Amino acid sequence: MRWMESETNGANQTVVTEFVLLGLHDHHNLEMVLFVLCLGIYSVNVLGNALLIGLNMLDPRLHTPMYFFLSNLALMDICGTSSFVPLMLANFLETQSTISFPGCALQMYLTLALGSTECVLLAMMACDRYVAICQPLRYSELMNRQTCTWMVALSWGAAFANSLLQSILTWSLPFCGHNIINHFFCEILAVLKLACGDISLNALLIMVASSVLTLAPLLLIFLSYVFILTAILRVPSAAGRHKAFSTCSAHLTVVVIFYGTISFMYFKPKAKDLYLDKLLALFYGVVTPSLNPIIYSLRKEEVKAATIALLRGDLSRKMAPFPVVL
């Protein structure tokens, strides 16, 4: 445990220089099991999402707005898990896990920013599916390259700007020598528990940011699918309804898993044992991102065809693109 004593206006003030991450060090055998599981899941996450990005770049049939958003989602999943999983895996093998003050600040900034980015990006993908199904004749006009770029830039920019503001306010608080974080990584709520100053402004900002970057996108997704479902039910043939629904089933599955995990984490009864909360956070941070490439690979025929073409070495051939509408 390291800290420094400094004098400010004649009074001693303890300055934290590193933090201790508790994780599950009281259950070292369980940490060994988690190390193996998380290493395997993280490998699937990185390889699967990297494959999606590579296929999108190589296969002209995937040069559509939907796969442009999906590539950004895949990149976000890789960056999000890589911001804390490698260090967490190393800490599983240590008797005491520590992280420097700058390292903790960077980790908190990235995990918060990338988690918020996914919320907004999923809403943008819902808007894309709404236009594709409800306005198919104007899809190419409305979802052009410039519009898609602005939608993605808004997703990343808003989330990273919010995280920067949250981080500045958090790290301006005094910690009075408290440096033991009861978590696997530097999560903002776990860090705020160490502060010995007034955190009412931080709590208010977190509530506002959660409403804007989490609940508002969820409401937009809900409304989009209400209109989508209404449009699908108007399709006269069963085959047409199935074809229309199949274009958004993968995205809907990802949304249900993502928001379902968040809802269970934050709205379940408060656990007496914090180990359950830690394991749920681990599931949300590690397992959920690895499911996205699996879901899209199983649900999307274009991804299956591109993967087979890649294995056969046929992606270098010129392929006729899929239509960007239904």
SEBA-621623 format. One record per atom (N, C-alpha, C): x, y, z; residue in three letters. Coordinates in steps of 0.1 Angstrom, whole numbers, padded with zeros to 4 digits, always signed. Layout:
// SEBA-621623
XYZALA
...
END
This chain:
// SEBA-621623
+0008-0012+0000MET
+0000+0000+0000MET
+0009+0012+0000MET
+0007+0021-0010ARG
+0016+0032-0011ARG
+0008+0045-0011ARG
+0013+0055-0004TRP
+0007+0069-0005TRP
+0018+0079-0001TRP
+0015+0091-0003MET
+0025+0102+0000MET
+0018+0112+0009MET
+0026+0117+0018GLU
+0021+0128+0027GLU
+0025+0141+0022GLU
+0016+0150+0019SER
+0019+0164+0015SER
+0012+0174+0024SER
+0018+0186+0024GLU
+0012+0196+0033GLU
+0005+0207+0024GLU
-0008+0209+0027THR
-0016+0219+0020THR
-0022+0229+0030THR
-0017+0241+0030ASN
-0022+0251+0040ASN
-0019+0247+0054ASN
-0008+0241+0056GLY
-0004+0237+0069GLY
-0010+0224+0074GLY
-0018+0218+0067ALA
-0024+0205+0071ALA
-0019+0194+0063ALA
-0018+0182+0069ASN
-0013+0170+0062ASN
-0025+0165+0053ASN
-0021+0161+0041GLN
-0031+0155+0032GLN
-0025+0142+0026GLN
-0032+0131+0027THR
-0026+0119+0021THR
-0030+0118+0007THR
-0020+0116-0002VAL
-0022+0115-0016VAL
-0020+0100-0021VAL
-0030+0094-0026VAL
-0029+0080-0031VAL
-0021+0080-0044VAL
-0012+0070-0045THR
-0004+0068-0057THR
-0007+0055-0064THR
-0014+0046-0057GLU
-0018+0034-0063GLU
-0030+0028-0056GLU
-0037+0019-0063PHE
-0049+0013-0057PHE
-0047-0002-0056PHE
-0054-0008-0047VAL
-0054-0023-0045VAL
-0068-0028-0050VAL
-0068-0037-0059LEU
-0080-0043-0064LEU
-0083-0056-0057LEU
-0093-0057-0049LEU
-0096-0069-0041LEU
-0100-0081-0050LEU
-0109-0078-0059GLY
-0113-0090-0068GLY
-0119-0101-0059GLY
-0114-0113-0060LEU
-0119-0124-0052LEU
-0107-0131-0045LEU
-0098-0123-0040HIS
-0085-0128-0034HIS
-0088-0137-0022HIS
-0100-0136-0016ASP
-0103-0145-0005ASP
-0106-0159-0010ASP
-0108-0161-0023HIS
-0112-0173-0029HIS
-0102-0176-0041HIS
-0090-0179-0038HIS
-0079-0180-0048HIS
-0082-0191-0058HIS
-0088-0202-0053ASN
-0091-0213-0062ASN
-0101-0209-0073ASN
-0111-0201-0068LEU
-0121-0196-0078LEU
-0115-0187-0088LEU
-0105-0179-0083GLU
-0098-0170-0093GLU
-0091-0178-0103GLU
-0085-0189-0100MET
-0079-0198-0110MET
-0089-0203-0120MET
-0101-0206-0116VAL
-0111-0211-0125VAL
-0115-0199-0134VAL
-0117-0187-0128LEU
-0121-0176-0136LEU
-0110-0172-0146LEU
-0098-0174-0142PHE
-0087-0170-0151PHE
-0088-0178-0164PHE
-0090-0191-0163VAL
-0091-0200-0174VAL
-0104-0196-0183VAL
-0115-0194-0176LEU
-0127-0191-0183LEU
-0126-0178-0190LEU
-0121-0167-0183CYS
-0121-0154-0188CYS
-0111-0153-0200CYS
-0100-0161-0198LEU
-0090-0161-0209LEU
-0096-0167-0222LEU
-0103-0178-0220GLY
-0110-0184-0232GLY
-0120-0175-0238GLY
-0129-0169-0230ILE
-0139-0160-0235ILE
-0133-0147-0241ILE
-0123-0142-0235TYR
-0117-0130-0240TYR
-0111-0133-0254TYR
-0105-0145-0256SER
-0099-0149-0268SER
-0110-0150-0279SER
-0121-0156-0275VAL
-0132-0157-0285VAL
-0137-0143-0289VAL
-0138-0134-0279ASN
-0143-0120-0281ASN
-0134-0113-0291ASN
-0121-0113-0289VAL
-0111-0106-0297VAL
-0111-0112-0311VAL
-0110-0125-0312LEU
-0109-0132-0325LEU
-0122-0131-0333LEU
-0134-0133-0326GLY
-0147-0132-0333GLY
-0150-0118-0338GLY
-0148-0108-0330ASN
-0150-0094-0334ASN
-0140-0089-0344ASN
-0128-0094-0343ALA
-0118-0090-0353ALA
-0122-0096-0367ALA
-0127-0109-0366LEU
-0132-0115-0379LEU
-0143-0108-0385LEU
-0153-0103-0377LEU
-0164-0095-0382LEU
-0158-0082-0389LEU
-0149-0075-0383ILE
-0143-0063-0389ILE
-0136-0066-0402ILE
-0128-0077-0402GLY
-0121-0081-0414GLY
-0130-0085-0425GLY
-0141-0093-0422LEU
-0151-0096-0432LEU
-0157-0084-0438LEU
-0161-0074-0430ASN
-0167-0062-0434ASN
-0158-0054-0444ASN
-0145-0055-0441MET
-0135-0048-0450MET
-0133-0055-0463MET
-0133-0068-0463LEU
-0129-0076-0474LEU
-0141-0080-0484LEU
-0153-0081-0478ASP
-0164-0086-0486ASP
-0173-0074-0490ASP
-0174-0071-0503PRO
-0182-0060-0508PRO
-0197-0062-0504PRO
-0201-0074-0502ARG
-0215-0077-0499ARG
-0219-0071-0485ARG
-0209-0069-0477LEU
-0211-0064-0463LEU
-0209-0049-0462LEU
-0207-0042-0474HIS
-0205-0028-0474HIS
-0219-0021-0473HIS
-0226-0023-0462THR
-0239-0017-0460THR
-0239-0010-0447THR
-0249-0001-0445PRO
-0249+0006-0432PRO
-0250-0003-0420PRO
-0258-0014-0421MET
-0259-0023-0410MET
-0246-0029-0405MET
-0238-0033-0415TYR
-0225-0039-0412TYR
-0214-0028-0408TYR
-0217-0016-0413PHE
-0208-0005-0408PHE
-0210-0003-0393PHE
-0222-0002-0389PHE
-0225-0001-0375PHE
-0220-0013-0367PHE
-0222-0025-0373LEU
-0217-0037-0366LEU
-0202-0037-0364LEU
-0195-0032-0374SER
-0180-0032-0373SER
-0176-0022-0362SER
-0183-0011-0361ASN
-0180-0002-0349ASN
-0184-0009-0336ASN
-0194-0016-0336LEU
-0198-0024-0323LEU
-0187-0034-0320LEU
-0182-0041-0330ALA
-0172-0051-0328ALA
-0159-0044-0323ALA
-0155-0033-0329LEU
-0143-0025-0324LEU
-0145-0021-0310LEU
-0157-0016-0307MET
-0159-0011-0293MET
-0158-0023-0283MET
-0163-0035-0287ASP
-0162-0046-0278ASP
-0148-0051-0276ASP
-0140-0050-0286ILE
-0126-0054-0284ILE
-0119-0044-0275ILE
-0121-0031-0278CYS
-0114-0020-0270CYS
-0120-0021-0255CYS
-0133-0023-0254GLY
-0139-0023-0241GLY
-0133-0034-0232GLY
-0133-0046-0237THR
-0127-0057-0228THR
-0112-0056-0227THR
-0105-0051-0237SER
-0091-0050-0236SER
-0086-0039-0226SER
-0096-0030-0222SER
-0092-0019-0213SER
-0091-0024-0199SER
-0096-0036-0196PHE
-0094-0041-0182PHE
-0092-0056-0181PHE
-0095-0064-0191VAL
-0094-0079-0190VAL
-0079-0083-0189VAL
-0070-0079-0197PRO
-0056-0084-0196PRO
-0050-0081-0182PRO
-0052-0069-0176LEU
-0047-0067-0163LEU
-0054-0075-0152LEU
-0067-0077-0154MET
-0075-0086-0145MET
-0070-0100-0145MET
-0067-0105-0157LEU
-0061-0119-0158LEU
-0048-0120-0151LEU
-0039-0110-0153ALA
-0027-0110-0146ALA
-0029-0109-0131ALA
-0038-0102-0126ASN
-0041-0100-0112ASN
-0047-0113-0106ASN
-0053-0121-0114PHE
-0058-0134-0109PHE
-0047-0143-0104PHE
-0035-0141-0110LEU
-0023-0149-0107LEU
-0015-0144-0096LEU
-0018-0131-0091GLU
-0011-0125-0081GLU
-0018-0126-0067GLU
-0009-0126-0057THR
-0015-0126-0043THR
-0021-0113-0039THR
-0016-0102-0045GLN
-0022-0089-0042GLN
-0022-0081-0055GLN
-0033-0076-0059SER
-0034-0069-0072SER
-0034-0054-0070SER
-0025-0047-0077THR
-0024-0033-0075THR
-0024-0027-0089THR
-0028-0014-0090ILE
-0028-0006-0102ILE
-0024+0008-0099ILE
-0016+0015-0107SER
-0012+0028-0104SER
-0023+0038-0105SER
-0022+0050-0099PHE
-0032+0060-0100PHE
-0035+0064-0114PHE
-0025+0067-0123PRO
-0028+0070-0137PRO
-0034+0058-0144PRO
-0030+0046-0141GLY
-0036+0034-0148GLY
-0050+0032-0144GLY
-0053+0035-0131CYS
-0067+0034-0127CYS
-0076+0044-0133CYS
-0071+0056-0134ALA
-0078+0067-0140ALA
-0081+0064-0155ALA
-0071+0059-0162LEU
-0073+0056-0176LEU
-0083+0044-0178LEU
-0082+0034-0169GLN
-0091+0023-0170GLN
-0105+0027-0168GLN
-0107+0035-0158MET
-0121+0040-0155MET
-0126+0048-0166MET
-0118+0057-0172TYR
-0123+0065-0183TYR
-0127+0056-0195TYR
-0119+0047-0199LEU
-0121+0038-0210LEU
-0133+0029-0208LEU
-0134+0023-0197THR
-0145+0013-0195THR
-0159+0021-0194THR
-0159+0033-0188LEU
-0171+0041-0188LEU
-0175+0046-0202LEU
-0165+0051-0209ALA
-0167+0056-0222ALA
-0172+0046-0232ALA
-0166+0034-0232LEU
-0169+0024-0242LEU
-0183+0017-0238LEU
-0186+0016-0225GLY
-0199+0010-0221GLY
-0210+0019-0226GLY
-0208+0033-0224SER
-0218+0042-0229SER
-0219+0042-0244SER
-0208+0041-0251THR
-0208+0040-0265THR
-0217+0029-0270THR
-0217+0018-0264GLU
-0225+0006-0269GLU
-0240+0009-0267GLU
-0244+0016-0256CYS
-0258+0020-0255CYS
-0263+0028-0266CYS
-0255+0039-0270VAL
-0259+0048-0280VAL
-0258+0041-0294VAL
-0248+0033-0296LEU
-0246+0026-0309LEU
-0257+0016-0312LEU
-0262+0009-0301LEU
-0273+0000-0303LEU
-0286+0007-0307LEU
-0288+0020-0302ALA
-0299+0028-0306ALA
-0298+0032-0320ALA
-0286+0036-0325MET
-0284+0039-0339MET
-0287+0028-0348MET
-0283+0016-0344MET
-0285+0004-0352MET
-0300+0001-0353MET
-0308+0004-0342ALA
-0322+0002-0342ALA
-0329+0012-0352ALA
-0323+0024-0353CYS
-0328+0034-0362CYS
-0326+0029-0377CYS
-0314+0023-0379ASP
-0311+0018-0392ASP
-0321+0007-0396ASP
-0324-0002-0387ARG
-0334-0013-0389ARG
-0348-0007-0392ARG
-0351+0004-0384TYR
-0364+0011-0386TYR
-0366+0016-0401TYR
-0355+0023-0405VAL
-0355+0028-0419VAL
-0356+0017-0429VAL
-0348+0007-0427ALA
-0348-0004-0437ALA
-0361-0011-0438ALA
-0369-0012-0427ILE
-0382-0020-0428ILE
-0393-0010-0430ILE
-0393+0001-0424CYS
-0405+0010-0425CYS
-0404+0020-0437CYS
-0391+0023-0442GLN
-0389+0032-0453GLN
-0380+0026-0463GLN
-0383+0014-0468PRO
-0373+0007-0477PRO
-0370+0014-0489PRO
-0379+0021-0495LEU
-0377+0028-0508LEU
-0367+0040-0506LEU
-0367+0045-0494ARG
-0358+0057-0492ARG
-0346+0053-0484ARG
-0343+0040-0482TYR
-0332+0035-0474TYR
-0319+0041-0478TYR
-0316+0039-0491SER
-0303+0043-0497SER
-0301+0059-0495SER
-0312+0066-0497GLU
-0312+0080-0496GLU
-0310+0085-0481GLU
-0317+0079-0472LEU
-0317+0083-0458LEU
-0304+0078-0451LEU
-0300+0066-0453MET
-0289+0060-0447MET
-0277+0060-0456MET
-0273+0072-0460ASN
-0261+0073-0469ASN
-0248+0074-0460ASN
-0237+0074-0467ARG
-0224+0073-0460ARG
-0222+0084-0450ARG
-0226+0096-0454GLN
-0224+0108-0445GLN
-0233+0107-0432GLN
-0245+0102-0434THR
-0254+0101-0423THR
-0249+0090-0413THR
-0245+0079-0418CYS
-0240+0068-0410CYS
-0228+0073-0402CYS
-0219+0080-0409THR
-0207+0085-0402THR
-0210+0094-0391THR
-0220+0103-0393TRP
-0224+0112-0383TRP
-0230+0105-0371TRP
-0238+0095-0374MET
-0244+0087-0363MET
-0234+0080-0354MET
-0224+0074-0361VAL
-0213+0067-0354VAL
-0205+0077-0346VAL
-0202+0088-0352ALA
-0194+0099-0345ALA
-0201+0104-0333ALA
-0214+0105-0334LEU
-0222+0110-0322LEU
-0222+0099-0311LEU
-0222+0087-0315SER
-0222+0076-0305SER
-0209+0076-0297SER
-0198+0077-0304TRP
-0185+0077-0298TRP
-0182+0090-0290TRP
-0185+0101-0297GLY
-0182+0114-0292GLY
-0190+0117-0279GLY
-0203+0115-0279ALA
-0211+0118-0267ALA
-0206+0109-0255ALA
-0203+0096-0257ALA
-0199+0088-0246ALA
-0185+0092-0241ALA
-0176+0095-0250PHE
-0163+0098-0245PHE
-0163+0112-0238PHE
-0171+0121-0243ALA
-0172+0134-0236ALA
-0178+0133-0222ALA
-0188+0125-0221ASN
-0194+0122-0208ASN
-0184+0116-0198ASN
-0176+0106-0203SER
-0166+0099-0195SER
-0155+0109-0191SER
-0151+0118-0199LEU
-0141+0127-0196LEU
-0146+0136-0184LEU
-0158+0141-0185LEU
-0164+0149-0175LEU
-0165+0142-0162LEU
-0170+0129-0163GLN
-0171+0121-0150GLN
-0158+0119-0144GLN
-0148+0116-0152SER
-0134+0113-0147SER
-0128+0125-0140SER
-0130+0137-0146ILE
-0124+0149-0141ILE
-0130+0152-0127ILE
-0143+0151-0126LEU
-0150+0153-0113LEU
-0146+0142-0103LEU
-0145+0130-0107THR
-0141+0119-0098THR
-0127+0121-0092THR
-0118+0123-0101TRP
-0104+0124-0096TRP
-0100+0137-0090TRP
-0109+0147-0090SER
-0107+0159-0083SER
-0111+0158-0068SER
-0117+0146-0064LEU
-0121+0144-0050LEU
-0109+0140-0042LEU
-0110+0143-0029PRO
-0099+0137-0020PRO
-0102+0123-0016PRO
-0092+0115-0015PHE
-0093+0101-0011PHE
-0088+0098+0003PHE
-0080+0107+0009CYS
-0076+0106+0023CYS
-0069+0092+0026CYS
-0061+0087+0016GLY
-0054+0075+0018GLY
-0061+0062+0016GLY
-0075+0063+0013HIS
-0082+0051+0010HIS
-0079+0046-0004HIS
-0074+0034-0005ASN
-0070+0030-0018ASN
-0073+0015-0021ASN
-0083+0009-0014ILE
-0087-0005-0016ILE
-0100-0005-0024ILE
-0100-0009-0036ILE
-0112-0010-0045ILE
-0117-0024-0044ILE
-0130-0025-0040ASN
-0136-0038-0038ASN
-0142-0042-0052ASN
-0134-0044-0061HIS
-0138-0048-0075HIS
-0127-0054-0082HIS
-0130-0059-0095PHE
-0119-0065-0103PHE
-0112-0054-0111PHE
-0118-0042-0113PHE
-0112-0032-0120PHE
-0117-0018-0115PHE
-0112-0007-0120CYS
-0115+0006-0115CYS
-0128+0011-0121CYS
-0139+0006-0115GLU
-0153+0009-0119GLU
-0156+0022-0111GLU
-0163+0031-0118ILE
-0165+0045-0112ILE
-0173+0044-0099ILE
-0183+0036-0097LEU
-0190+0036-0084LEU
-0181+0030-0073LEU
-0173+0020-0077ALA
-0164+0015-0067ALA
-0153+0025-0063ALA
-0149+0033-0072VAL
-0139+0044-0069VAL
-0145+0055-0060VAL
-0157+0059-0064LEU
-0164+0069-0056LEU
-0166+0065-0041LEU
-0167+0053-0038LYS
-0169+0048-0025LYS
-0157+0051-0016LYS
-0145+0053-0023LEU
-0133+0056-0015LEU
-0131+0071-0012LEU
-0139+0080-0019ALA
-0137+0094-0017ALA
-0142+0098-0003ALA
-0135+0108+0003CYS
-0138+0113+0016CYS
-0144+0127+0015CYS
-0147+0131+0003GLY
-0154+0144+0002GLY
-0168+0143-0002GLY
-0175+0154-0006ASP
-0189+0154-0010ASP
-0190+0149-0024ASP
-0198+0138-0026ILE
-0199+0133-0039ILE
-0213+0135-0045ILE
-0221+0144-0039SER
-0234+0147-0044SER
-0235+0151-0058SER
-0225+0160-0062LEU
-0225+0164-0076LEU
-0222+0153-0085LEU
-0213+0144-0081ASN
-0209+0132-0089ASN
-0222+0123-0091ASN
-0229+0121-0080ALA
-0241+0112-0081ALA
-0251+0118-0090ALA
-0253+0131-0089LEU
-0263+0138-0098LEU
-0259+0137-0112LEU
-0246+0139-0115LEU
-0241+0138-0129LEU
-0243+0124-0134LEU
-0240+0114-0126ILE
-0241+0100-0130ILE
-0256+0097-0133ILE
-0265+0102-0125MET
-0279+0100-0128MET
-0284+0106-0141MET
-0279+0118-0143VAL
-0283+0125-0156VAL
-0277+0118-0168VAL
-0264+0114-0167ALA
-0257+0108-0178ALA
-0264+0094-0181ALA
-0268+0087-0170SER
-0275+0074-0172SER
-0288+0076-0179SER
-0295+0086-0176SER
-0308+0089-0183SER
-0306+0092-0197SER
-0295+0100-0200VAL
-0293+0105-0214VAL
-0287+0094-0223VAL
-0277+0087-0217LEU
-0269+0077-0225LEU
-0273+0063-0223LEU
-0282+0060-0214THR
-0287+0046-0212THR
-0302+0045-0214THR
-0310+0052-0207LEU
-0324+0051-0208LEU
-0330+0057-0220LEU
-0324+0069-0225ALA
-0329+0075-0237ALA
-0327+0066-0249ALA
-0315+0060-0251PRO
-0313+0050-0262PRO
-0322+0038-0261PRO
-0325+0033-0249LEU
-0334+0022-0247LEU
-0348+0026-0251LEU
-0352+0038-0248LEU
-0366+0043-0252LEU
-0366+0044-0268LEU
-0355+0048-0274LEU
-0355+0049-0288LEU
-0355+0036-0295LEU
-0348+0026-0289ILE
-0349+0012-0294ILE
-0363+0007-0293ILE
-0369+0009-0281PHE
-0383+0004-0279PHE
-0393+0010-0290PHE
-0392+0023-0292LEU
-0401+0029-0301LEU
-0398+0024-0316LEU
-0385+0022-0319SER
-0382+0018-0332SER
-0388+0004-0335SER
-0387-0005-0325TYR
-0393-0018-0327TYR
-0408-0019-0326TYR
-0414-0009-0320VAL
-0429-0008-0320VAL
-0433-0006-0335VAL
-0426+0004-0341PHE
-0429+0007-0355PHE
-0425-0004-0364PHE
-0414-0011-0361ILE
-0410-0022-0370ILE
-0420-0033-0369ILE
-0424-0037-0357LEU
-0434-0048-0355LEU
-0447-0044-0362LEU
-0451-0032-0361THR
-0463-0028-0368THR
-0462-0030-0383THR
-0451-0025-0388ALA
-0448-0027-0403ALA
-0448-0041-0407ALA
-0441-0050-0399ILE
-0440-0064-0402ILE
-0454-0071-0402ILE
-0462-0067-0393LEU
-0476-0074-0392LEU
-0484-0070-0404LEU
-0481-0059-0411ARG
-0488-0055-0423ARG
-0484-0062-0435ARG
-0473-0070-0435VAL
-0469-0077-0446VAL
-0478-0089-0448VAL
-0484-0091-0460PRO
-0494-0101-0462PRO
-0490-0115-0461PRO
-0478-0118-0466SER
-0473-0132-0466SER
-0465-0136-0454SER
-0466-0148-0450ALA
-0458-0153-0439ALA
-0443-0153-0442ALA
-0439-0156-0455ALA
-0425-0156-0459ALA
-0420-0141-0459ALA
-0428-0132-0463GLY
-0424-0118-0462GLY
-0422-0113-0448GLY
-0431-0117-0439ARG
-0429-0113-0425ARG
-0417-0119-0419ARG
-0414-0132-0422HIS
-0402-0139-0417HIS
-0389-0132-0422HIS
-0389-0128-0435LYS
-0378-0122-0441LYS
-0375-0108-0435LYS
-0386-0101-0432ALA
-0385-0088-0426ALA
-0380-0089-0412ALA
-0385-0098-0404PHE
-0381-0099-0390PHE
-0366-0104-0389PHE
-0362-0113-0399SER
-0349-0118-0398SER
-0338-0108-0400SER
-0341-0097-0406THR
-0331-0086-0408THR
-0328-0079-0395THR
-0337-0080-0385CYS
-0334-0073-0372CYS
-0334-0082-0360CYS
-0335-0095-0362SER
-0335-0105-0351SER
-0322-0105-0343SER
-0311-0104-0351ALA
-0298-0105-0344ALA
-0296-0093-0335ALA
-0299-0081-0341HIS
-0298-0069-0333HIS
-0307-0069-0320HIS
-0319-0074-0322LEU
-0328-0075-0311LEU
-0323-0084-0300LEU
-0317-0095-0304THR
-0311-0105-0295THR
-0300-0098-0287THR
-0291-0091-0293VAL
-0280-0084-0287VAL
-0285-0073-0277VAL
-0296-0066-0281VAL
-0302-0056-0272VAL
-0307-0062-0259VAL
-0315-0073-0261VAL
-0321-0080-0250VAL
-0310-0085-0240VAL
-0299-0091-0245ILE
-0289-0096-0236ILE
-0282-0084-0229ILE
-0279-0074-0237PHE
-0271-0062-0231PHE
-0279-0055-0220PHE
-0291-0051-0224TYR
-0300-0044-0214TYR
-0305-0053-0203TYR
-0307-0066-0207GLY
-0312-0075-0196GLY
-0302-0077-0185GLY
-0289-0078-0189THR
-0278-0079-0179THR
-0277-0067-0171THR
-0278-0055-0177ILE
-0277-0042-0170ILE
-0288-0041-0160ILE
-0301-0045-0164SER
-0312-0044-0156SER
-0311-0053-0144SER
-0306-0065-0146PHE
-0305-0075-0135PHE
-0294-0070-0125PHE
-0284-0064-0130MET
-0273-0059-0121MET
-0278-0048-0112MET
-0285-0038-0118TYR
-0288-0026-0110TYR
-0302-0026-0104TYR
-0311-0035-0108PHE
-0325-0034-0103PHE
-0328-0046-0094PHE
-0318-0056-0093LYS
-0321-0067-0084LYS
-0320-0063-0070LYS
-0326-0071-0060PRO
-0324-0067-0046PRO
-0309-0067-0042PRO
-0306-0058-0033LYS
-0292-0056-0029LYS
-0287-0069-0022LYS
-0276-0074-0027ALA
-0271-0087-0022ALA
-0263-0084-0009ALA
-0264-0092+0001LYS
-0256-0091+0013LYS
-0241-0094+0010LYS
-0239-0104+0001ASP
-0226-0108-0003ASP
-0222-0101-0016ASP
-0212-0093-0016LEU
-0208-0085-0028LEU
-0202-0094-0039LEU
-0199-0107-0036TYR
-0193-0115-0046TYR
-0202-0117-0058TYR
-0215-0118-0055LEU
-0225-0120-0066LEU
-0225-0108-0075LEU
-0224-0096-0069ASP
-0224-0084-0077ASP
-0211-0083-0086ASP
-0200-0088-0080LYS
-0187-0088-0088LYS
-0188-0098-0099LYS
-0194-0109-0097LEU
-0195-0119-0108LEU
-0205-0115-0119LEU
-0215-0108-0115LEU
-0225-0102-0125LEU
-0218-0092-0133LEU
-0210-0083-0127ALA
-0202-0073-0134ALA
-0192-0079-0144ALA
-0187-0091-0139LEU
-0177-0098-0148LEU
-0184-0104-0160LEU
-0196-0109-0158PHE
-0204-0115-0169PHE
-0207-0104-0179PHE
-0212-0092-0174TYR
-0215-0081-0182TYR
-0203-0076-0190TYR
-0192-0075-0184GLY
-0180-0069-0190GLY
-0172-0079-0199GLY
-0173-0092-0197VAL
-0165-0102-0204VAL
-0173-0110-0213VAL
-0184-0116-0208VAL
-0192-0126-0216VAL
-0200-0119-0226VAL
-0207-0108-0223THR
-0217-0102-0232THR
-0210-0098-0245THR
-0198-0091-0245PRO
-0192-0087-0258PRO
-0188-0099-0267PRO
-0185-0110-0261SER
-0181-0122-0269SER
-0193-0128-0275SER
-0205-0125-0271LEU
-0217-0132-0277LEU
-0221-0125-0290LEU
-0217-0112-0292ASN
-0221-0105-0304ASN
-0217-0111-0317ASN
-0204-0115-0318PRO
-0200-0121-0331PRO
-0207-0134-0333PRO
-0209-0142-0322ILE
-0216-0155-0323ILE
-0230-0153-0328ILE
-0237-0144-0322ILE
-0251-0141-0326ILE
-0252-0137-0340ILE
-0244-0127-0345TYR
-0245-0123-0358TYR
-0240-0133-0368TYR
-0231-0142-0364SER
-0226-0152-0373SER
-0237-0163-0375SER
-0245-0165-0365LEU
-0256-0176-0366LEU
-0268-0170-0373LEU
-0271-0157-0371ARG
-0283-0151-0376ARG
-0282-0146-0390ARG
-0271-0142-0395LYS
-0269-0135-0407LYS
-0263-0144-0418LYS
-0271-0146-0429GLU
-0266-0155-0440GLU
-0254-0148-0447GLU
-0254-0135-0447GLU
-0243-0128-0454GLU
-0230-0130-0446GLU
-0230-0131-0433VAL
-0218-0133-0425VAL
-0213-0148-0427VAL
-0223-0157-0427LYS
-0219-0171-0430LYS
-0213-0173-0444LYS
-0219-0166-0454ALA
-0213-0167-0467ALA
-0200-0161-0468ALA
-0198-0150-0462ALA
-0184-0143-0462ALA
-0174-0151-0455ALA
-0178-0158-0444THR
-0168-0166-0436THR
-0164-0178-0445THR
-0174-0185-0451ILE
-0171-0196-0460ILE
-0162-0192-0471ILE
-0165-0180-0477ALA
-0157-0175-0488ALA
-0142-0172-0483ALA
-0141-0167-0471LEU
-0128-0164-0466LEU
-0120-0177-0464LEU
-0127-0187-0459LEU
-0120-0200-0457LEU
-0116-0206-0470LEU
-0123-0204-0480ARG
-0120-0209-0493ARG
-0110-0201-0501ARG
-0108-0189-0496GLY
-0099-0179-0503GLY
-0105-0172-0514GLY
-0119-0171-0514ASP
-0126-0165-0525ASP
-0129-0150-0523ASP
-0125-0144-0512LEU
-0129-0130-0510LEU
-0122-0121-0519LEU
-0111-0125-0525SER
-0104-0116-0534SER
-0112-0114-0547SER
-0121-0124-0550ARG
-0129-0122-0562ARG
-0139-0112-0561ARG
-0143-0106-0572LYS
-0153-0095-0572LYS
-0167-0102-0570LYS
-0174-0097-0559MET
-0187-0103-0556MET
-0198-0092-0558MET
-0209-0096-0563ALA
-0220-0087-0565ALA
-0226-0084-0551ALA
-0228-0071-0547PRO
-0232-0067-0534PRO
-0247-0071-0532PRO
-0250-0074-0519PHE
-0264-0076-0516PHE
-0271-0063-0516PHE
-0284-0063-0519PRO
-0291-0051-0519PRO
-0292-0045-0505PRO
-0291-0032-0503VAL
-0291-0026-0490VAL
-0305-0025-0484VAL
-0315-0028-0492VAL
-0329-0028-0486VAL
-0332-0043-0483VAL
-0345-0045-0479LEU
-0349-0058-0476LEU
-0348-0068-0488LEU
END
